Amino acid sequence: MMRIRLVSFVVGFTVTGSAFFVAWKDMWGDRYSLSAETARQFGALESRISELESLLRQNADSIQDEV
């Protein structure tokens, strides 16, 4: 009787631990993919802003040259 209880106790902890491990691994993957996607989007945004700033400087310089 004690062996059956011990085995069921160990099996219960093993199954519960495995479920937590799988859930943790899944959440960690989602967190990493979200972080990578955010970094990629901010990089694209930064390049567009940089391009707009350079165009603005070129327009300002050409206007000053005309005056």
C-alpha positions as CSV (number, residue, x, y, z in Angstrom):
1,M,0.0,0.0,0.0
2,M,2.8,2.4,0.8
3,R,4.6,1.6,-2.4
4,I,1.5,2.4,-4.4
5,R,1.1,5.7,-2.7
6,L,4.7,6.5,-3.2
7,V,4.6,5.6,-6.9
8,S,1.5,7.6,-7.4
9,F,3.0,10.6,-5.6
10,V,6.1,10.5,-7.7
11,V,4.2,10.1,-10.9
12,G,1.9,13.0,-9.9
13,F,4.9,15.2,-9.3
14,T,6.6,14.1,-12.5
15,V,3.5,14.9,-14.6
16,T,2.9,18.2,-12.9
17,G,6.6,19.2,-13.3
18,S,6.5,18.2,-17.0
19,A,3.4,20.3,-17.6
20,F,5.0,23.3,-15.9
21,F,8.2,22.8,-18.0
22,V,6.2,22.7,-21.2
23,A,4.2,25.8,-20.3
24,W,7.3,27.7,-19.3
25,K,9.1,26.7,-22.5
26,D,6.1,27.8,-24.6
27,M,5.9,31.2,-22.8
28,W,9.6,31.7,-23.1
29,G,9.5,31.1,-26.8
30,D,6.6,33.6,-27.2
31,R,8.5,36.2,-25.2
32,Y,11.6,35.8,-27.3
33,S,9.7,36.0,-30.6
34,L,7.8,39.1,-29.4
35,S,11.1,40.7,-28.4
36,A,12.8,39.9,-31.8
37,E,9.7,41.2,-33.7
38,T,9.7,44.4,-31.7
39,A,13.4,45.0,-32.3
40,R,13.0,44.4,-36.0
41,Q,10.1,46.8,-36.3
42,F,11.9,49.5,-34.3
43,G,14.9,49.0,-36.7
44,A,12.7,49.6,-39.7
45,L,11.1,52.6,-38.1
46,E,14.5,54.1,-37.2
47,S,15.7,53.7,-40.8
48,R,12.6,55.4,-42.2
49,I,13.0,58.3,-39.7
50,S,16.7,58.6,-40.7
51,E,15.7,58.7,-44.3
52,L,13.1,61.4,-43.7
53,E,15.6,63.5,-41.7
54,S,18.2,63.3,-44.5
55,L,15.5,64.4,-47.1
56,L,14.5,67.2,-44.8
57,R,18.2,68.4,-44.6
58,Q,18.6,68.2,-48.3
59,N,15.5,70.2,-48.9
60,A,16.5,72.8,-46.4
61,D,20.0,73.1,-47.9
62,S,18.6,73.5,-51.5
63,I,16.2,76.2,-50.3
64,Q,19.1,78.1,-48.6
65,D,21.2,77.8,-51.8
66,E,18.4,79.3,-53.8
67,V,18.1,82.3,-51.5
